[in-house]
């Protein structure tokens, strides 16, 4: 039996999503934080733990006027916020703090108050990958996906079907950036960015943010919103250089983080009602489905192509529209967490009936890190 000791009692994104040139990156953090605090019915003075990435927890605490007992500045890319949730769970359980605020904000499109991105020349990637043309996600991520397609027999049509499925969910979400339905043929005919990725297979570039409030599960019913209990979690890393992955067709970090989360939550795959898999590019849900064990090796493309993950399917996946159609400011993990919370609360735009268990899985860097969180509508899993 798994019993949740920590719950999410506040969750909100920035007031606007998309193009927000009038707000700097730290203002986006603050906007999301204030919205989440209001969602939880709290005051800034109630917060005694702060975790964030993109900005430092020192800067966020100062900007908001918080004097924290506990901080976490873990920064491993887009899944940093999954790791923050996991670390906050441990901190609350051990009595280091009582009420944790996790923030994200990113001016990915407008570039207002945002630091630059890229590998330092003296870093491992800067020395051993950048000279050969690996200049960023669109070029670097093509390396494993080409091997994946070749070794598993997954077709480009199946890769395109990921974008089609995500768009089907986005058409149901008024906050989604892209809401016009698309087809496999349209995705394949779109402008080529870096083979085999066309533009529709690449994430959006937007502005926005989100925040979460975590407390001990025993306090959860004292808050205005339906609590979302944290049953299990996992995290791991693999390599800062995608060329050094043990297997280009599978993520060791995905497998380790997912397995630990399922084990600590005491769940099996058949128990999962809703699934979020970070989708900066169209191949990530394929890796996620296989590495988390929802299907066998080489079966993910056919699974998505069949409609199983689309509206009306047996395994609802990325129901907000994902990074391909909902929004993606650079580090997408917070938005995946927000959608899992909404689905468990029963307040999502494209709500799935009777969501008891939602699994939220993220990636950091180019398969460099991973975090998995299991959320539940009930504090106890028998």
Secondary structure, DSSP 8 states (H G I E B T S, - for coil): -EE--EEEEEEEE-S--B--TTS-HHHHHHHHHHHHHHHTT--GGG--EEEESSS-HHHHHHHHT---SEEE----STTHHHHHHHHHHHHHHTTS-S-EEEEEEEETTT-SS----S--TTSHHHHHTGGGT--SHHHHTHHHHHHHHHHH---HHHHHHHHHHHHHHHTT-TT-S--S---HHHHHHS-EEETTEEGGGB----EEEEEEEEEEGGGGGGSSS--EEEEEEEEEE--SSGGG-S-TTS-HHHHHHHHHHHHHHT--GGG--EEEE--SBTTHHHHHHHHTTSS-TT-HHHHHHTTTTSTTSSS-B-TT-HHHHT--SS-THHHHHHHHHHHHHT--TT--TT--EEEEEEEETTTTEEEEEEEESSSEE-
